[in-house]
Amino acid sequence: MKKPWSGRFKQSTDRLMEAFSASIAYDRKLYAYDIEGSIAHAQMLAHSGVIRPGEAKKIVSGLRKILKEFESGCFECKESLEDIHMNIESRLAELIGPVAGKLHTARSRNDQVCLDIRLYLRAEVGEIRESLLELEKTLLALAADHIDFILPGYTHLQRAQPVSLAHHLLAHLEMLERDRERLADALKRIDVMPLGSAALAGTNFPIDRAYTQKLLGFAKISNNSIDAVSDRDFLIEFSAAAAMIMMHLSRFAEEVVLWSSSEFNFIELSDAFSTGSSIMPQKKNPDPAELVRGKTGRVYGNLMALLTVMKSLPLAYNRDLQEDKEPLFDTVDTVKMCLAVFTGMLQTARFKPLPLEKLRESGFLTATDMADYLVEKGLPFREAHEVTGQTVAYCLEKQKHLEEITLDELRKISARFEKDIFDRIALEKSVDRKDVHGGTSRKRIRQQITRLRRELKS
């Protein structure tokens, strides 16, 4: 098949140039969306009286045969035809003859590829949001099963205050829910129908863009033909949201790596989601978490690649825009795989409860409770903080835990201490006294779980 632009040229394209400019190796992923858009375009052309109904019917029948060829794996893509659009158009001509040439009336590859990408990304965003929801439900189920599991909460990676494991897991759920909301918002900019913009100026033919919009189920139609063919904001916005998803997974992955170590020993991954060492027989490595952490960098890189491609492009379409697809496809595939693996890893993991005796050795976790106690006894918080710090220093000097110090020893530091202090610094009581909205008390966690079950079901 001749190049679609061959009429103006006297020489054929150099084979090196063909290989350099071809995108079929990766944009073949768009075949189903290209065919879907072409079917709608043909039907619209007939509806608008641009081509005859019989011609449209013949075109649609041929396109559906091509779709079956792709799905059966027998469609042969040719690099010489550059991209998925020309490969499909060439095959259509083989199947139905010259009438195939009428399909490209009132459109350009510029608005065609924009349409394909938007159809593709609209579908993929839906799948990613479903994967996020599945991971959120996994975290919610784990939280419900571990409300009574107390572990050290950390700041600066130093043990800080006791929290429920459920509270910690729900913190990660909150991040993922924001990710899901971001994608829903990004979908508003993705779900815009560009077809009919043609190369950049619109078309001379009396087409009905609203009819095409209806056939393809788009929420909106693009308002400016120049913007429509050159806009890749929606790809960048999606890629930024994807980078945040990966950042959240990577933070959680880092905790899984730490928690599965002998030093923390808070979690054990199943054999199905672990690997071993080729030289050390005893090793059980948290590779899923490490790979998610590592793959985060490539998603960040894809975002930067798209921003860099776009940073100095004049309006409207430029061939640089061909470079938008590989980073997009890689980001979509990476995020989907990481979400699936992370969900499987958590669903099969076992959290390992720490004995209270061990927790009491965990770096004065209830020191803040002691300071709050002194505030209730009449000390300003800054003075209460100072007294509690002196108490911790005394315990360190005497090699005691906070719960091991006697009332007589405490009263030498401050006369404000009374025997009820020991109830106030008990680990379980410390957790349950954080009885504010968003706090780690078991009462509040149960309320959060009830709310989330309702919201995630809707």
C-alpha positions as CSV (number, residue, x, y, z in Angstrom):
1,M,0.0,0.0,0.0
2,K,1.2,3.5,-0.8
3,K,2.0,5.9,2.0
4,P,-1.1,8.1,2.7
5,W,1.0,11.1,1.8
6,S,2.9,9.7,-1.2
7,G,1.4,11.9,-3.9
8,R,3.6,14.8,-3.1
9,F,6.8,12.7,-3.0
10,K,9.0,11.5,-5.9
11,Q,11.2,9.2,-3.9
12,S,10.2,6.3,-1.7
13,T,11.0,6.4,2.0
14,D,14.4,5.1,3.0
15,R,14.2,1.8,4.9
16,L,16.2,3.2,7.8
17,M,13.7,6.1,8.0
18,E,10.8,3.7,7.9
19,A,12.3,1.7,10.8
20,F,13.1,4.9,12.7
21,S,9.6,6.4,12.4
22,A,7.5,3.3,12.7
23,S,5.4,2.9,15.8
24,I,3.6,-0.3,15.0
25,A,5.8,-2.3,17.4
26,Y,4.0,-0.7,20.3
27,D,0.9,1.1,19.1
28,R,-0.6,-2.2,17.9
29,K,-1.9,-2.3,21.5
30,L,-4.5,0.2,20.3
31,Y,-6.0,-2.0,17.6
32,A,-9.4,-2.6,19.4
33,Y,-9.8,1.1,20.1
34,D,-8.8,2.1,16.6
35,I,-11.4,-0.2,15.1
36,E,-14.0,0.9,17.6
37,G,-13.4,4.5,16.6
38,S,-13.4,3.8,12.9
39,I,-16.7,1.9,13.1
40,A,-18.3,4.9,14.9
41,H,-16.7,7.3,12.3
42,A,-18.1,5.3,9.4
43,Q,-21.5,5.1,10.9
44,M,-21.4,8.9,11.5
45,L,-20.3,9.6,7.9
46,A,-23.4,7.7,6.7
47,H,-25.6,9.3,9.2
48,S,-24.4,12.8,8.0
49,G,-24.8,11.9,4.3
50,V,-21.1,12.1,3.6
51,I,-21.0,8.4,2.4
52,R,-23.8,6.1,1.4
53,P,-25.3,3.7,4.1
54,G,-24.3,0.7,2.0
55,E,-20.7,1.9,1.9
56,A,-20.7,2.4,5.7
57,K,-22.1,-1.1,6.2
58,K,-19.4,-2.6,4.0
59,I,-16.7,-0.7,5.9
60,V,-18.1,-1.7,9.3
61,S,-18.3,-5.4,8.2
62,G,-14.6,-5.3,7.1
63,L,-13.5,-3.7,10.3
64,R,-15.2,-6.3,12.4
65,K,-13.4,-9.0,10.4
66,I,-10.1,-7.3,11.1
67,L,-11.0,-7.3,14.8
68,K,-11.5,-11.0,14.7
69,E,-8.2,-11.4,13.0
70,F,-6.4,-9.5,15.7
71,E,-8.2,-11.5,18.4
72,S,-7.3,-14.8,16.9
73,G,-3.7,-13.7,16.5
74,C,-3.5,-14.0,12.7
75,F,-3.3,-10.3,11.8
76,E,0.1,-9.5,10.4
77,C,1.4,-6.0,11.2
78,K,3.8,-4.5,8.7
79,E,6.5,-2.0,9.8
80,S,6.5,-0.4,6.3
81,L,2.9,0.8,7.1
82,E,4.2,2.8,10.1
83,D,1.4,2.5,12.6
84,I,-1.7,0.7,13.7
85,H,-4.0,3.1,11.7
86,M,-2.4,2.4,8.3
87,N,-2.1,-1.3,9.0
88,I,-5.8,-1.6,9.6
89,E,-6.7,0.7,6.7
90,S,-4.4,-1.4,4.4
91,R,-6.1,-4.6,5.4
92,L,-9.5,-3.1,5.0
93,A,-8.7,-2.2,1.4
94,E,-7.6,-5.8,0.8
95,L,-10.9,-7.0,2.2
96,I,-13.4,-4.6,0.7
97,G,-11.6,-2.8,-2.1
98,P,-11.5,1.0,-2.9
99,V,-14.5,1.9,-0.7
100,A,-12.1,1.4,2.2
101,G,-10.5,4.7,1.2
102,K,-13.7,6.6,2.1
103,L,-13.3,5.7,5.8
104,H,-10.6,8.5,6.2
105,T,-13.0,11.2,5.0
106,A,-13.2,14.1,7.5
107,R,-10.5,12.8,9.8
108,S,-6.7,12.8,10.1
109,R,-4.4,10.5,11.9
110,N,-3.9,13.4,14.2
111,D,-7.4,13.3,15.7
112,Q,-7.6,9.5,15.1
113,V,-4.7,8.7,17.4
114,C,-6.0,11.1,20.0
115,L,-9.3,9.3,20.0
116,D,-7.6,5.9,20.3
117,I,-5.5,7.0,23.3
118,R,-8.5,8.4,25.0
119,L,-10.6,5.3,24.5
120,Y,-7.6,3.2,25.7
121,L,-6.9,5.2,28.8
122,R,-10.6,5.6,29.7
123,A,-10.8,1.8,29.8
124,E,-7.5,1.3,31.7
125,V,-8.4,4.0,34.3
126,G,-11.5,2.0,35.0
127,E,-9.5,-1.2,35.6
128,I,-6.9,0.6,37.7
129,R,-9.6,2.1,39.9
130,E,-11.1,-1.4,40.3
131,S,-7.7,-2.8,41.3
132,L,-7.3,0.0,43.9
133,L,-10.7,-0.8,45.3
134,E,-9.7,-4.5,45.6
135,L,-6.5,-3.5,47.5
136,E,-8.5,-1.1,49.7
137,K,-11.0,-3.9,50.6
138,T,-8.1,-6.2,51.4
139,L,-6.7,-3.6,53.8
140,L,-10.2,-3.1,55.3
141,A,-10.5,-6.9,55.9
142,L,-7.1,-7.0,57.5
143,A,-7.9,-4.0,59.7
144,A,-11.1,-5.6,60.9
145,D,-9.1,-8.7,61.9
146,H,-6.3,-6.8,63.7
147,I,-8.1,-4.2,65.8
148,D,-6.6,-5.6,69.0
149,F,-3.1,-6.0,67.6
150,I,-0.9,-3.3,69.2
151,L,2.4,-2.3,67.7
152,P,4.8,0.6,68.0
153,G,3.9,3.6,65.9
154,Y,7.0,5.4,64.5
155,T,8.1,8.9,63.7
156,H,11.7,9.4,62.3
157,L,11.7,5.6,62.2
158,Q,12.0,5.7,66.0
159,R,9.4,4.1,68.2
160,A,6.9,6.8,69.3
161,Q,3.5,5.8,70.6
162,P,1.4,2.6,70.6
163,V,-1.2,2.2,67.9
164,S,-3.5,-0.5,66.6
165,L,-2.3,-2.3,63.5
166,A,-5.7,-1.7,62.1
167,H,-5.2,2.0,62.4
168,H,-1.9,1.7,60.6
169,L,-3.4,-0.3,57.8
170,L,-6.3,2.2,57.4
171,A,-3.8,5.0,57.0
172,H,-2.6,3.2,53.8
173,L,-6.2,2.7,52.8
174,E,-6.8,6.5,53.0
175,M,-3.9,7.1,50.7
176,L,-5.2,4.6,48.1
177,E,-8.7,6.1,48.3
178,R,-7.3,9.5,47.5
179,D,-5.6,7.9,44.5
180,R,-8.9,6.4,43.4
181,E,-10.5,9.8,43.7
182,R,-7.7,11.5,41.7
183,L,-8.2,9.0,38.9
184,A,-12.0,9.7,38.9
185,D,-11.3,13.4,38.6
186,A,-8.7,12.8,35.8
187,L,-11.3,10.8,33.9
188,K,-13.2,14.0,33.4
189,R,-10.3,15.3,31.2
190,I,-9.8,11.9,29.6
191,D,-13.4,11.4,28.6
192,V,-13.4,14.0,25.8
193,M,-14.1,13.1,22.2
194,P,-11.5,14.7,19.8
195,L,-12.6,13.1,16.5
196,G,-13.7,15.7,14.0
197,S,-10.8,18.0,14.7
198,A,-9.0,16.4,11.7
199,A,-5.4,17.6,11.2
200,L,-5.8,20.8,13.2
201,A,-8.5,23.0,11.7
202,G,-11.6,20.8,11.7
203,T,-13.1,19.5,8.5
204,N,-15.0,20.9,5.5
205,F,-17.6,18.0,5.6
206,P,-20.9,18.4,7.4
207,I,-20.2,15.8,10.1
208,D,-22.2,15.3,13.3
209,R,-19.7,15.1,16.1
210,A,-22.4,14.8,18.7
211,Y,-23.5,11.6,16.9
212,T,-20.0,10.2,17.1
213,Q,-19.8,11.2,20.8
214,K,-23.0,9.3,21.5
215,L,-21.8,6.1,19.7
216,L,-18.5,6.1,21.6
217,G,-20.0,7.1,25.0
218,F,-17.9,10.2,25.6
219,A,-19.0,12.7,28.2
220,K,-17.8,15.7,26.3
221,I,-16.7,16.9,22.8
222,S,-13.4,18.9,22.4
223,N,-14.0,22.6,21.9
224,N,-11.0,23.6,19.9
225,S,-9.6,21.6,17.0
226,I,-6.0,22.9,17.5
227,D,-6.0,22.0,21.2
228,A,-7.7,18.7,20.6
229,V,-4.9,17.2,18.4
230,S,-2.0,18.6,20.4
231,D,-3.4,18.1,24.0
232,R,-1.6,15.5,26.0
233,D,-2.4,17.0,29.4
234,F,-4.7,14.1,30.2
235,L,-1.8,11.7,29.7
236,I,0.4,13.7,32.0
237,E,-2.3,14.1,34.6
238,F,-2.9,10.3,34.6
239,S,0.8,9.7,34.7
240,A,1.1,12.0,37.7
241,A,-1.7,10.2,39.5
242,A,0.0,6.9,38.6
243,A,3.2,8.1,40.1
244,M,1.4,8.9,43.3
245,I,-0.1,5.5,43.4
246,M,3.4,4.0,43.0
247,M,4.7,6.3,45.7
248,H,2.1,5.1,48.1
249,L,2.7,1.5,47.3
250,S,6.5,2.1,47.6
251,R,6.1,3.5,51.1
252,F,4.0,0.6,52.1
253,A,6.5,-1.8,50.4
254,E,9.3,-0.3,52.5
255,E,7.4,-1.1,55.7
256,V,6.8,-4.6,54.5
257,V,10.5,-5.0,53.8
258,L,11.3,-3.7,57.3
259,W,8.6,-5.5,59.1
260,S,9.5,-8.9,57.5
261,S,13.1,-8.6,58.8
262,S,14.2,-10.4,62.0
263,E,14.8,-7.0,63.6
264,F,11.1,-6.0,63.3
265,N,9.4,-9.4,62.8
266,F,5.9,-8.0,62.5
267,I,4.9,-9.8,59.3
268,E,5.7,-13.0,57.4
269,L,5.0,-13.2,53.7
270,S,3.7,-16.5,52.3
271,D,6.0,-18.7,50.3
272,A,3.9,-17.9,47.2
273,F,4.9,-14.3,47.4
274,S,8.6,-14.7,48.5
275,T,11.8,-15.9,47.0
276,G,14.9,-17.5,48.3
277,S,18.7,-17.1,47.9
278,S,20.8,-19.0,45.4
279,I,23.6,-19.4,48.1
280,M,22.0,-18.9,51.5
281,P,19.4,-21.7,52.2
282,Q,17.8,-19.9,55.2
283,K,16.8,-16.8,53.3
284,K,13.2,-15.7,52.6
285,N,13.2,-12.5,50.7
286,P,10.3,-10.0,50.4
287,D,10.9,-9.6,46.6
288,P,7.3,-8.4,45.7
289,A,7.7,-5.4,48.0
290,E,11.2,-4.7,46.8
291,L,10.2,-4.9,43.1
292,V,7.2,-2.5,43.7
293,R,9.6,-0.2,45.4
294,G,12.0,-0.4,42.4
295,K,9.4,-0.1,39.7
296,T,8.2,3.1,41.2
297,G,11.3,4.8,39.6
298,R,10.3,3.8,36.1
299,V,6.8,5.2,36.5
300,Y,8.4,8.5,37.8
301,G,10.6,8.4,34.7
302,N,7.7,7.9,32.4
303,L,6.1,11.0,33.8
304,M,9.2,13.0,33.3
305,A,9.5,11.6,29.7
306,L,6.0,12.9,28.9
307,L,6.6,16.3,30.4
308,T,9.9,16.6,28.5
309,V,8.3,15.7,25.2
310,M,5.7,18.3,25.7
311,K,7.7,21.1,27.2
312,S,8.6,23.1,24.0
313,L,6.2,21.9,21.3
314,P,4.5,24.6,19.3
315,L,0.9,24.0,18.3
316,A,-0.5,21.8,16.9
317,Y,0.5,18.2,16.1
318,N,4.2,17.4,16.0
319,R,5.8,14.0,15.4
320,D,7.4,14.2,18.8
321,L,3.9,13.2,20.1
322,Q,4.6,9.7,18.8
323,E,6.8,9.3,21.9
324,D,3.8,9.6,24.2
325,K,2.7,6.0,23.9
326,E,5.5,3.9,25.2
327,P,5.8,5.7,28.6
328,L,2.0,5.6,28.9
329,F,1.7,1.9,28.1
330,D,4.5,1.0,30.4
331,T,3.0,3.1,33.2
332,V,-0.4,1.4,32.8
333,D,1.1,-2.1,32.7
334,T,3.4,-1.4,35.7
335,V,0.7,0.0,37.9
336,K,-1.8,-2.7,37.2
337,M,0.8,-5.5,37.8
338,C,2.0,-3.8,41.0
339,L,-1.5,-3.4,42.4
340,A,-2.3,-7.1,41.7
341,V,0.9,-8.4,43.2
342,F,0.6,-6.1,46.3
343,T,-3.0,-7.3,46.9
344,G,-2.0,-10.9,46.6
345,M,1.0,-10.4,48.9
346,L,-1.1,-8.9,51.7
347,Q,-4.0,-11.3,51.3
348,T,-1.6,-14.2,52.0
349,A,0.6,-12.6,54.6
350,R,0.5,-13.3,58.3
351,F,0.9,-10.5,60.9
352,K,2.7,-11.6,64.0
353,P,1.4,-10.1,67.3
354,L,4.0,-8.7,69.8
355,P,3.6,-9.8,73.4
356,L,2.7,-6.9,75.7
357,E,5.9,-7.6,77.7
358,K,7.9,-7.0,74.5
359,L,6.0,-3.9,73.7
360,R,6.7,-2.4,77.1
361,E,10.4,-2.6,76.3
362,S,9.8,-0.5,73.2
363,G,11.3,2.8,73.9
364,F,8.9,4.5,76.4
365,L,5.8,4.3,74.1
366,T,3.5,5.8,76.7
367,A,5.7,8.8,77.7
368,T,3.3,11.2,76.0
369,D,0.5,9.7,78.1
370,M,2.5,10.5,81.2
371,A,2.9,14.1,80.1
372,D,-0.8,14.4,79.4
373,Y,-1.5,12.9,82.8
374,L,0.6,15.7,84.4
375,V,-1.3,18.3,82.4
376,E,-4.6,17.0,83.9
377,K,-3.0,17.3,87.3
378,G,-2.5,21.0,86.7
379,L,1.0,21.4,85.0
380,P,1.3,23.4,81.8
381,F,2.2,21.1,79.0
382,R,5.7,22.4,78.6
383,E,6.5,21.7,82.2
384,A,4.8,18.3,82.0
385,H,7.0,17.6,79.0
386,E,10.1,18.5,81.0
387,V,9.1,16.3,84.0
388,T,8.4,13.4,81.7
389,G,11.7,13.8,80.0
390,Q,13.4,13.8,83.4
391,T,11.5,10.6,84.2
392,V,12.7,8.9,81.0
393,A,16.3,10.0,81.7
394,Y,16.0,8.5,85.2
395,C,14.7,5.2,83.7
396,L,17.6,5.1,81.2
397,E,20.1,5.7,84.0
398,K,18.5,2.9,86.1
399,Q,18.0,0.6,83.1
400,K,14.2,0.4,83.8
401,H,11.2,0.5,81.6
402,L,8.6,3.2,82.2
403,E,6.2,0.7,83.7
404,E,8.9,-0.6,86.2
405,I,9.4,2.7,88.0
406,T,7.9,2.9,91.4
407,L,5.5,5.6,92.7
408,D,8.1,6.7,95.3
409,E,10.6,7.1,92.5
410,L,8.1,9.1,90.5
411,R,7.2,11.4,93.4
412,K,10.8,12.3,93.9
413,I,10.7,13.7,90.3
414,S,7.3,15.4,90.7
415,A,4.7,15.5,93.6
416,R,2.0,15.6,91.0
417,F,2.3,11.8,90.4
418,E,-0.3,9.6,92.1
419,K,-0.9,5.9,92.0
420,D,-3.4,6.3,89.1
421,I,-0.4,7.1,86.8
422,F,0.2,3.3,86.2
423,D,-3.3,2.9,84.8
424,R,-2.7,5.9,82.5
425,I,0.6,4.5,81.0
426,A,-0.7,1.0,80.3
427,L,-0.4,0.2,76.6
428,E,-4.0,-0.9,76.0
429,K,-5.4,2.1,77.9
430,S,-3.0,4.4,75.9
431,V,-4.5,3.2,72.6
432,D,-8.1,3.4,73.7
433,R,-7.8,6.9,75.2
434,K,-7.0,8.3,71.7
435,D,-10.8,8.5,71.4
436,V,-11.1,11.4,68.9
437,H,-12.2,11.2,65.3
438,G,-9.3,9.8,63.3
439,G,-7.7,8.4,66.5
440,T,-6.3,5.0,67.2
441,S,-8.9,3.9,69.9
442,R,-10.6,0.7,69.1
443,K,-14.0,2.4,69.3
444,R,-13.0,4.9,66.6
445,I,-11.4,2.2,64.5
446,R,-14.6,0.2,64.5
447,Q,-16.5,3.3,63.5
448,Q,-14.1,3.9,60.6
449,I,-14.4,0.3,59.5
450,T,-18.2,0.5,59.5
451,R,-18.0,3.8,57.4
452,L,-15.5,2.4,55.0
453,R,-17.5,-0.8,54.4
454,R,-20.4,1.3,53.5
455,E,-18.5,3.7,51.2
456,L,-16.4,1.0,49.4
457,K,-19.5,-1.0,48.6
458,S,-21.1,2.0,46.8
